[in-house]
Amino acid sequence: MRQSLAERSFNGFIYLFLILLCVVTVYPFLYVLLYSFSDATAASATQITLYPVKATLENYTAVFANKNIFHSFFVSASRTVIGAISHVLVTSLAAYSLSKAHLIARKKLLVYFLIPMYFSGGLLPFYVLIINLHLNNNFLVYILPALFGTYNMLLFKTYFEHLPQTIEEAAKIDGAGDFTIFTRIVIPSSMPIIATVLLFSGVGQWNAYFDAILFVTKENLMPLQTLLYRIVVEQQADTMEKIMKLANKKSNVTPESIKMATIVVSIVPILIVYPFLQRFYIKGAMLGAVKS
Amino acid sequence: MASIIPTERNSPQSPTVKSDYGKRKNLLNKIKSQKILLLFLIPAMIAVFVFNYLPLVGLSISFLNYQPAKGLFGSDFAGLEHFRTFLKDPEFYSALKNTLGIGGLLLLFGYPAPIFLALMIDNVRNARFKKVTQSVTYLPHFISWVIFSGLVYEMLDVDNGIINVILMKLGIEPISFMSSQNYFWTILVSSSILKEIGWGTILYLAAISAINPEEYEAASVDGAGKLARIWHVTIPGIAPTMVLVFLLSLGGLLSVNFDAIYNMINPLVQPKAEVLGYYTFRTGIMLGKYSYSTAIELVNSLISFLIVLISLKIAKRFADYSVI
């Protein structure tokens, strides 16, 4: 099919715009990456373009010499794994029951679970609640409030409702109870949605920083993102000083270069799971669309 | 509409009225047969009760002079005093203005941006280029605002930021973007758009892929060019999605992304950056005025709830309309 001049220039514009958008999106990440591998003093004096200036690993040595960062990485990983698994467990169990049309008082129960989606108490009452439950400075503050999610419950529920009922019915006739049916039949055939919600809540846990700002003062409970918040956003002098002190005296690190290296360290895990994220996340987002 | 058709509620009671005893026995049997299903619900019900319903009770703080040491029941009753105070507070109005301003700009620019991007991505014929564009533009969605704001600050840095490097090459004096109030709204809105634009296209691309290809062919036969096909086939095809997303984003008008503000704000831009969410955080948690800030949250929640309720009503009407 031959294209008119107008159509060709329209196509050209689209490609140009998309390339520009990709460059604008990627450049900041690239800049931080290059900076983190550059000699700090040299980097601050020039504009980094496509390769590091005076390539070095000094910044990373400084970052990893700091035990706090290692520990925070561990806290983040723990809350991600424990938080995501417990969220999937609690949310999918409830969703399974709610997906059964014959459940007693199903409508009333659904309303009970849906109300929080439309009306929330807000920050202050939540803050007061957590303090009164003595969950501050407690690892459980990362896990318990995130046990259940209405949106993910609806994703699970829709998925379960579309599973073929024949196998479940056959199992029932063979004498299997609801528990056996759920663990032996429903879970194995729901792996895509389980993976989706695991990733949804896992990314949420990995990126969460605010709960620790509100409720955690103990250093050994600080997740990586909160530590990053102190370094990147607050530019907290004492956190930075601690890191600098631990670095080799002769080395050239600056607060700026340490910031860059820490950012890279926190993005890498996301990049590693990114291919899976894309595959499952998109499915999840579309399921949500079908639902609404 | 429902009133035209006689509903079950209007119909006479079922003739076989069971005895109270029989009903209860029936219910007990039902509970027994569903005990596992009901057991499955218990952890979620407790979690929702504690972390979602108890804070609703906690909203009553706004009618007290709440003091943490005295607790909910020991604190003095204040009536509507805190509501009156915040309605007279100029800082509240400044926060309200910022909320509506930033929220309005996000609606005006942030809402249509993914639609345009989806239409563009859909017009790319090179499958590989399409995939790369999608992968790249989805990425910032997965990065926390802590890091993303760090990146934005780097790019806008007075000395080394790329924007100022370009400005200087063009012979323009470098601008200290993040310390000037004039730029904050623009910076916040454009970085929010950049972060979520790719992710926002997913729903639209799904809707576009559901359009029947024959419609495009028919339009081509009628002599429609590319733009005409987008206008007459693609856009009507995604219109229901467009309306739905619009109504959903209306609900967020009063709750401008707290994470974005919290990470982008600094003392120099605070007068232009403080939105209601940040204001209640600052007065409530940092200054300890629990009751005062809860009063604002209560009103905020009520208004947001009303907006959501109205948009849901409209959505329902529109969805019904689109089905016919």
HADDOCK unambig.tbl for C-alpha pairs under 7 A between the chains (distance, minus, plus):
assign (segid A and resid 7 and name CA) (segid B and resid 226 and name CA) 6.75 0.50 0.50
assign (segid A and resid 14 and name CA) (segid B and resid 120 and name CA) 6.01 0.50 0.50
assign (segid A and resid 18 and name CA) (segid B and resid 133 and name CA) 6.93 0.50 0.50
assign (segid A and resid 22 and name CA) (segid B and resid 133 and name CA) 6.48 0.50 0.50
assign (segid A and resid 22 and name CA) (segid B and resid 136 and name CA) 6.18 0.50 0.50
assign (segid A and resid 22 and name CA) (segid B and resid 137 and name CA) 6.60 0.50 0.50
assign (segid A and resid 25 and name CA) (segid B and resid 137 and name CA) 6.83 0.50 0.50
assign (segid A and resid 28 and name CA) (segid B and resid 151 and name CA) 5.88 0.50 0.50
assign (segid A and resid 28 and name CA) (segid B and resid 155 and name CA) 6.83 0.50 0.50
assign (segid A and resid 47 and name CA) (segid B and resid 160 and name CA) 6.17 0.50 0.50
assign (segid A and resid 90 and name CA) (segid B and resid 43 and name CA) 6.24 0.50 0.50
assign (segid A and resid 90 and name CA) (segid B and resid 44 and name CA) 5.78 0.50 0.50
assign (segid A and resid 91 and name CA) (segid B and resid 44 and name CA) 6.55 0.50 0.50
assign (segid A and resid 93 and name CA) (segid B and resid 40 and name CA) 5.16 0.50 0.50
assign (segid A and resid 93 and name CA) (segid B and resid 41 and name CA) 6.59 0.50 0.50
assign (segid A and resid 94 and name CA) (segid B and resid 40 and name CA) 5.58 0.50 0.50
assign (segid A and resid 94 and name CA) (segid B and resid 41 and name CA) 4.54 0.50 0.50
assign (segid A and resid 94 and name CA) (segid B and resid 44 and name CA) 6.23 0.50 0.50
assign (segid A and resid 97 and name CA) (segid B and resid 37 and name CA) 5.16 0.50 0.50
assign (segid A and resid 97 and name CA) (segid B and resid 40 and name CA) 6.65 0.50 0.50
assign (segid A and resid 97 and name CA) (segid B and resid 41 and name CA) 6.77 0.50 0.50
assign (segid A and resid 116 and name CA) (segid B and resid 52 and name CA) 6.04 0.50 0.50
assign (segid A and resid 118 and name CA) (segid B and resid 305 and name CA) 6.08 0.50 0.50
assign (segid A and resid 119 and name CA) (segid B and resid 301 and name CA) 6.57 0.50 0.50
assign (segid A and resid 119 and name CA) (segid B and resid 305 and name CA) 6.16 0.50 0.50
assign (segid A and resid 120 and name CA) (segid B and resid 52 and name CA) 6.81 0.50 0.50
assign (segid A and resid 120 and name CA) (segid B and resid 56 and name CA) 6.68 0.50 0.50
assign (segid A and resid 120 and name CA) (segid B and resid 301 and name CA) 6.78 0.50 0.50
assign (segid A and resid 121 and name CA) (segid B and resid 55 and name CA) 4.85 0.50 0.50
assign (segid A and resid 121 and name CA) (segid B and resid 56 and name CA) 4.62 0.50 0.50
assign (segid A and resid 121 and name CA) (segid B and resid 59 and name CA) 6.11 0.50 0.50
assign (segid A and resid 122 and name CA) (segid B and resid 297 and name CA) 6.24 0.50 0.50
assign (segid A and resid 124 and name CA) (segid B and resid 284 and name CA) 6.66 0.50 0.50
assign (segid A and resid 124 and name CA) (segid B and resid 290 and name CA) 6.72 0.50 0.50
assign (segid A and resid 124 and name CA) (segid B and resid 294 and name CA) 5.97 0.50 0.50
assign (segid A and resid 125 and name CA) (segid B and resid 55 and name CA) 4.88 0.50 0.50
assign (segid A and resid 125 and name CA) (segid B and resid 58 and name CA) 4.85 0.50 0.50
assign (segid A and resid 125 and name CA) (segid B and resid 59 and name CA) 5.98 0.50 0.50
assign (segid A and resid 126 and name CA) (segid B and resid 55 and name CA) 5.40 0.50 0.50
assign (segid A and resid 129 and name CA) (segid B and resid 55 and name CA) 6.77 0.50 0.50
assign (segid A and resid 145 and name CA) (segid B and resid 51 and name CA) 5.99 0.50 0.50
assign (segid A and resid 147 and name CA) (segid B and resid 47 and name CA) 6.72 0.50 0.50
assign (segid A and resid 148 and name CA) (segid B and resid 44 and name CA) 5.90 0.50 0.50
assign (segid A and resid 148 and name CA) (segid B and resid 47 and name CA) 6.62 0.50 0.50
assign (segid A and resid 178 and name CA) (segid B and resid 36 and name CA) 6.16 0.50 0.50
assign (segid A and resid 178 and name CA) (segid B and resid 37 and name CA) 6.78 0.50 0.50
assign (segid A and resid 179 and name CA) (segid B and resid 36 and name CA) 6.56 0.50 0.50
assign (segid A and resid 207 and name CA) (segid B and resid 144 and name CA) 5.25 0.50 0.50
assign (segid A and resid 229 and name CA) (segid B and resid 146 and name CA) 5.74 0.50 0.50
assign (segid A and resid 232 and name CA) (segid B and resid 150 and name CA) 5.96 0.50 0.50
assign (segid A and resid 233 and name CA) (segid B and resid 150 and name CA) 6.64 0.50 0.50
assign (segid A and resid 233 and name CA) (segid B and resid 263 and name CA) 6.43 0.50 0.50
assign (segid A and resid 263 and name CA) (segid B and resid 147 and name CA) 6.57 0.50 0.50
assign (segid A and resid 286 and name CA) (segid B and resid 203 and name CA) 6.38 0.50 0.50
assign (segid A and resid 289 and name CA) (segid B and resid 203 and name CA) 6.69 0.50 0.50
